[in-house]
């Protein structure tokens, strides 16, 4: 008959299966934001910083809040990376870090990738917010920066918007993926095209660094400061008026 006793030596030699550590998606996203900012800083020689605040406070139903914020406050809520304020263009970077993406749908079907186009929509929303509500002297342009675990990192940019901002000298060296996707209405008015390019992140930044990171001259800085002051004063006045009206309403309600 078989023995009911177990060989303790055999059991002790068995290596228990290690549990995979759960990766916090939020921490993973922040890590890519910091890495992307570090790459931009290294290539440009300027300082780029991950934005710590969330853009939810000026999201879909809260865009009106931008009118009550200063330009500096607003720029800290658009995108995931803060670029230097002295640059000629207002660069907005939306960063996504995921394990996988249905790229096969993106490049082989008319419907495309719902996930990817959702990310693209988030970036376009922030650019449209800056363009229609912020009213800065700088032209906003957006970039979708996607990192896939152990596969690589890519940047997606609207070709029409990029060439309008930086001229026909924009460099798109292959390999890359060309996409067709309708921009948001406010961006169509700003002459964004339906054509997009998805290309290696770091290589694209290096190839286009000479004109992507140009700094404003003294005249342009003076115009920016003037526009910023006017915008900030208007925001403060609007916020003060709103608070005053709230106070009056509260007073009247207390008398009823």
HELIX and SHEET records of a PDB file:
HELIX    1   1 UNK A    8  UNK A   13  1                                   6    
HELIX    2   2 UNK A   25  UNK A   44  1                                  20    
HELIX    3   3 UNK A   55  UNK A   58  5                                   4    
HELIX    4   4 UNK A   60  UNK A   68  5                                   9    
HELIX    5   5 UNK A   71  UNK A   75  1                                   5    
HELIX    6   6 UNK A  103  UNK A  108  1                                   6    
HELIX    7   7 UNK A  114  UNK A  129  1                                  16    
HELIX    8   8 UNK A  130  UNK A  134  3                                   5    
HELIX    9   9 UNK A  159  UNK A  166  1                                   8    
HELIX   10  10 UNK A  185  UNK A  189  1                                   5    
HELIX   11  11 UNK A  201  UNK A  207  1                                   7    
HELIX   12  12 UNK A  209  UNK A  212  1                                   4    
HELIX   13  13 UNK A  218  UNK A  255  1                                  38    
SHEET    1   A 2 UNK A  49  UNK A  50  0                                        
SHEET    2   A 2 UNK A  81  UNK A  82 -1                                        
SHEET    1   B 5 UNK A  89  UNK A  98  0                                        
SHEET    2   B 5 UNK A 139  UNK A 148  1                                        
SHEET    3   B 5 UNK A 152  UNK A 158 -1                                        
SHEET    4   B 5 UNK A 195  UNK A 200 -1                                        
SHEET    5   B 5 UNK A 176  UNK A 180 -1                                        
END                                                                             
